[in-house]
Amino acid sequence: MKKETLILEPSTNTHVLEAEKIEMKKLNNGIIQLKITGNGIVTHGEHGTIKTEAEYIIKYIQQEINPISRVIQNVFD
């Protein structure tokens, strides 16, 4: 069976989610809601591999104030 892949954070150390089916809904301020069918496997080179334990997952992308521009922006590894 073919699996779907979703890049959770595009960076030099990318977080990747793989499952039979992935539905994504963008909420606000860098928060996404994921509905996963089957085993969800998240790989992240630095932190290893984890398996999801729930059908619904909330992913939050950390935001910080850029010290130069003073604008709030998404922060990636």
ZIURPE-V985601 format. One record per pair of residues at least 6 apart in sequence whose ideal C-beta (glycine too) atoms are under 7 Angstrom apart, sorted by the first residue. I is the first residue (numbers start at 0). J is the second residue. D is the distance in whole Angstrom. If there is no record, write none. Layout:
# ZIURPE-V985601
i j d
I J D
I J D
This chain:
# ZIURPE-V985601
i j d
0 19 6
2 17 5
2 18 6
2 19 6
3 18 6
3 20 6
3 21 5
4 15 6
4 17 5
5 16 5
5 21 5
5 23 7
6 13 6
6 15 6
7 14 4
7 15 7
7 16 6
7 58 6
8 14 5
8 60 7
8 75 5
8 76 7
9 75 7
10 75 4
10 76 5
11 76 7
12 43 7
12 44 6
12 45 5
12 76 4
14 41 6
14 43 5
15 42 5
16 39 6
16 41 5
17 40 5
18 35 5
18 36 6
18 37 5
18 38 6
18 39 4
19 36 5
19 37 3
20 36 4
20 37 7
21 33 6
21 35 6
22 33 7
22 34 4
23 31 6
23 33 6
24 31 7
24 32 5
25 31 5
26 32 6
28 62 7
29 59 6
29 60 4
29 62 6
29 73 5
30 57 6
30 59 5
31 58 5
32 55 7
32 57 6
33 56 4
33 58 6
34 54 6
34 55 6
35 51 6
35 54 6
35 56 6
38 50 6
39 50 7
39 51 3
40 48 6
40 50 6
41 48 7
41 49 5
41 51 7
42 48 5
60 73 5
61 74 5
62 71 5
62 72 7
62 73 6
62 74 6
63 74 5
64 71 6
65 72 5
